[in-house]
Amino acid sequence: MKNYLKIYAYIYAIFSLIAFLLAVYIDRNYAVTIPVRNIFWGSIIISLLLALSLTVFKQRWGNGVMNVIVGYLIILPTTFVLRAMFGNVLFRTTFGIYLLGLIYAIVYSLVILYGSIKNKKMETKLNELLKDQKESNEE
């Protein structure tokens, strides 16, 4: 739980800053005022979803593939929360939501690929250490 709150705090700090800057950009360039309340609650919901997704993704229990799928399914509603936050200003058509979902899928896949490469390197290092330890014990 402590780790979840730490992840949530970092994600909230980063995302709320990005959301407020985006709202200021929209206000300055398109003269559309977005309520701060929508940005605040949307930032909280999206941060909770992202932190929960990362927590599920990092869990060691259960099937690793299932953790990846569940983690991605937890992230999917963030596009609809963004639509509720910024309205039609950010997403003029529903194509934007699907495009953002595709970007989520690509970024999520890259994170999974990085994790698997990192785990593979760790596995080879540990196997070499076990091999060295076994050889030193035999001597």
C-alpha positions in Angstrom: 0.0 0.0 0.0 2.8 2.4 0.8 4.4 1.7 -2.6 1.0 2.3 -4.3 0.7 5.7 -2.6 4.2 6.7 -3.6 3.5 5.8 -7.2 0.2 7.6 -7.1 1.8 10.8 -5.7 4.4 10.9 -8.5 1.9 10.2 -11.2 -0.6 12.8 -9.8 2.1 15.5 -9.6 3.2 14.9 -13.2 -0.2 14.5 -14.7 -1.9 17.4 -12.9 0.9 19.7 -14.1 0.5 18.5 -17.7 -3.3 18.8 -17.5 -3.2 22.4 -16.1 -0.7 23.5 -18.7 -2.9 21.9 -21.4 -5.9 23.8 -20.0 -4.0 27.1 -20.1 -2.9 26.4 -23.7 -6.4 25.7 -24.7 -7.7 28.9 -23.0 -5.0 31.1 -24.6 -5.2 29.7 -28.1 -8.9 28.7 -28.5 -10.5 31.1 -25.9 -12.3 28.1 -24.3 -12.4 28.1 -20.5 -12.1 24.6 -19.0 -13.4 24.4 -15.4 -10.6 23.7 -12.9 -12.9 21.3 -11.0 -13.0 19.0 -14.1 -9.2 19.1 -14.4 -8.7 18.4 -10.7 -11.1 15.4 -10.5 -9.9 14.1 -13.8 -6.3 14.2 -12.7 -7.2 12.3 -9.5 -9.1 9.6 -11.4 -6.4 9.2 -14.1 -3.6 9.1 -11.5 -5.5 6.4 -9.5 -6.0 4.3 -12.6 -2.4 4.6 -13.8 -1.0 3.8 -10.3 -3.3 0.8 -10.0 -2.3 -0.4 -13.4 1.4 -0.1 -12.6 0.8 -1.9 -9.3 -1.0 -4.8 -11.0 1.7 -4.9 -13.7 4.5 -5.2 -11.2 2.8 -7.9 -9.1 4.6 -11.3 -8.9 1.4 -13.3 -8.2 -0.6 -15.0 -10.9 0.2 -15.3 -14.5 2.4 -12.5 -15.9 0.5 -12.3 -19.2 -2.8 -11.9 -17.3 -1.2 -9.1 -15.2 -0.2 -7.3 -18.4 -3.7 -7.6 -19.8 -5.5 -6.6 -16.6 -3.1 -3.6 -16.3 -3.9 -2.5 -19.8 -7.6 -2.9 -19.2 -7.3 -0.7 -16.1 -5.7 2.1 -18.2 -8.3 2.1 -21.0 -10.9 4.3 -19.3 -8.4 7.2 -19.1 -9.2 8.3 -22.6 -12.9 8.7 -21.7 -11.9 10.6 -18.5 -9.7 12.9 -20.7 -12.7 13.4 -23.0 -14.9 14.4 -19.9 -12.1 16.7 -18.7 -11.5 18.7 -21.8 -14.8 18.1 -23.7 -14.9 18.5 -27.5 -12.0 21.0 -27.4 -9.4 18.3 -27.2 -11.2 15.5 -29.0 -13.3 16.9 -31.9 -14.1 13.4 -33.1 -14.1 10.0 -31.6 -11.1 9.1 -33.8 -8.9 11.0 -31.3 -10.0 8.7 -28.5 -9.1 5.7 -30.5 -5.8 7.2 -31.5 -5.0 7.9 -27.9 -5.9 4.3 -27.1 -3.5 3.1 -29.8 -0.8 5.3 -28.3 -1.4 3.8 -24.9 -1.1 0.3 -26.4 2.2 1.1 -28.1 3.7 2.7 -25.0 2.4 -0.1 -22.8 4.0 -2.6 -25.2 7.3 -0.8 -25.1 7.2 -0.9 -21.3 6.5 -4.6 -21.3 9.3 -5.2 -23.9 11.7 -3.2 -21.7 10.7 -5.2 -18.6 11.2 -8.5 -20.4 14.6 -7.5 -21.7 15.7 -6.4 -18.3 14.4 -9.7 -16.7 16.2 -11.7 -19.4 19.5 -10.0 -18.6 19.0 -10.5 -14.9 18.2 -14.2 -15.5 21.4 -14.7 -17.5 23.5 -13.0 -14.8 21.9 -15.1 -12.0 22.5 -18.3 -14.0 26.2 -17.4 -14.5 26.5 -16.6 -10.7 24.9 -20.0 -9.9 27.2 -21.7 -12.3 30.3 -20.0 -10.7 29.1 -20.8 -7.2 28.6 -24.4 -8.1 32.1 -24.6 -9.6 33.6 -23.0 -6.5 31.8 -25.4 -4.2 33.1 -28.4 -6.2 36.7 -27.2 -5.8 
